[in-house]
Amino acid sequence: MIISTTHEVVGKKVLEHVGYVKGSTVRAKHVGRDIAASFKTIFGGEIKGYTEMMNEARQIAVGRMVEEAEKKGANAIVGFRLQSSAVMSGASEIIAYGTAVKVEE
């Protein structure tokens, strides 16, 4: 699956716009990460547990978006974006979205 942040795939002709596709996941913090994070807020530095959690969440969201595009018969996604939001205290949603298209092989 080709994924592009622009509205085209360089060097390929878009043959058909299939439609909007998205994938998302909601992830919550866990106690071990909260304890480590509280020390980092005092002493400074990267909160690696949260970085890993968010990287995993992005991978899941993109994977779900790609699955939806494949089910619709697309071979590329253009206009790709990632967005996050807090859905409740201690939980965030990551959403990946774009436009599924068919491009020349």
Backbone torsions as a table, in degrees:
resi	resn	phi	psi	omega
1	MET	NA	124.2	174.4
2	ILE	-84.5	132.0	177.7
3	ILE	-124.3	125.3	-177.3
4	SER	-128.5	137.9	176.4
5	THR	-80.0	-15.8	177.2
6	THR	-89.1	177.4	-178.2
7	HIS	-94.7	20.7	175.9
8	GLU	-150.7	167.8	172.6
9	VAL	-112.9	112.6	-175.3
10	VAL	-56.7	128.7	178.3
11	GLY	85.1	0.0	-179.6
12	LYS	-126.6	144.3	176.5
13	LYS	-93.6	130.8	175.8
14	VAL	-77.1	120.1	-177.9
15	LEU	-90.7	-31.3	-175.9
16	GLU	-159.0	137.5	170.9
17	HIS	-90.4	119.6	-177.0
18	VAL	-87.8	-38.8	177.4
19	GLY	138.9	178.2	-179.2
20	TYR	-66.0	135.8	174.8
21	VAL	-133.9	150.9	179.6
22	LYS	-152.4	161.3	173.2
23	GLY	-148.0	143.5	-179.4
24	SER	-147.5	164.9	173.8
25	THR	-152.4	148.7	175.3
26	VAL	-114.1	126.8	-178.0
27	ARG	-120.3	143.2	178.6
28	ALA	-116.3	149.5	175.6
29	LYS	-69.6	155.9	172.4
30	HIS	-122.0	162.0	-170.1
31	VAL	-54.4	-43.0	-180.0
32	GLY	-59.5	-41.3	178.5
33	ARG	-69.0	-36.9	179.6
34	ASP	-64.0	-39.9	179.4
35	ILE	-64.5	-47.8	178.7
36	ALA	-62.1	-40.4	-179.4
37	ALA	-64.1	-38.0	-179.1
38	SER	-63.8	-35.4	176.3
39	PHE	-69.2	-37.9	-180.0
40	LYS	-66.0	-33.2	179.1
41	THR	-69.4	-24.2	177.4
42	ILE	-81.8	-47.1	-172.9
43	PHE	-98.9	-14.1	-179.6
44	GLY	86.8	164.0	177.7
45	GLY	117.0	171.0	-179.3
46	GLU	-71.8	140.2	176.1
47	ILE	-96.7	87.9	-170.6
48	LYS	-62.1	-33.1	178.7
49	GLY	-61.5	-40.6	178.6
50	TYR	-73.0	-37.3	177.5
51	THR	-59.9	-45.9	178.4
52	GLU	-63.2	-42.3	-179.7
53	MET	-61.6	-43.7	-178.6
54	MET	-70.9	-36.6	175.5
55	ASN	-61.9	-44.0	178.1
56	GLU	-63.0	-42.3	179.8
57	ALA	-62.4	-42.5	178.3
58	ARG	-62.3	-43.5	178.8
59	GLN	-60.9	-41.8	179.4
60	ILE	-64.9	-47.1	-178.6
61	ALA	-61.8	-45.0	179.0
62	VAL	-64.5	-41.5	178.2
63	GLY	-59.8	-41.4	179.1
64	ARG	-68.1	-37.1	177.4
65	MET	-64.7	-43.9	179.3
66	VAL	-62.5	-43.0	177.8
67	GLU	-57.8	-43.7	179.7
68	GLU	-64.1	-41.6	179.5
69	ALA	-64.2	-42.0	178.6
70	GLU	-62.7	-41.0	179.0
71	LYS	-61.8	-29.2	179.5
72	LYS	-87.4	-0.2	177.3
73	GLY	87.1	12.7	-179.8
74	ALA	-82.6	156.5	174.0
75	ASN	-122.7	7.5	176.6
76	ALA	-157.0	159.9	175.5
77	ILE	-130.7	127.2	177.7
78	VAL	-114.8	162.3	-179.2
79	GLY	66.3	29.7	-176.3
80	PHE	-63.7	135.4	176.9
81	ARG	-141.3	153.1	171.8
82	LEU	-121.3	141.4	179.2
83	GLN	-143.8	148.4	176.5
84	SER	-130.0	154.2	177.1
85	SER	-155.4	152.2	175.4
86	ALA	-82.6	128.1	179.8
87	VAL	-102.2	-20.6	174.7
88	MET	-167.5	172.0	-179.8
89	SER	-60.3	120.6	177.5
90	GLY	85.8	4.9	179.9
91	ALA	-135.7	138.3	-179.9
92	SER	-128.8	147.7	174.1
93	GLU	-104.2	138.1	170.1
94	ILE	-113.9	129.8	176.8
95	ILE	-125.4	134.2	174.3
96	ALA	-112.2	133.9	-178.7
97	TYR	-151.0	161.2	178.9
98	GLY	179.7	-168.0	179.2
99	THR	-110.2	121.2	177.4
100	ALA	-77.2	135.2	179.8
101	VAL	-138.5	164.5	169.4
102	LYS	-108.8	124.7	177.4
103	VAL	-114.2	159.0	177.9
104	GLU	-61.9	144.9	-178.8
105	GLU	-74.9	NA	NA
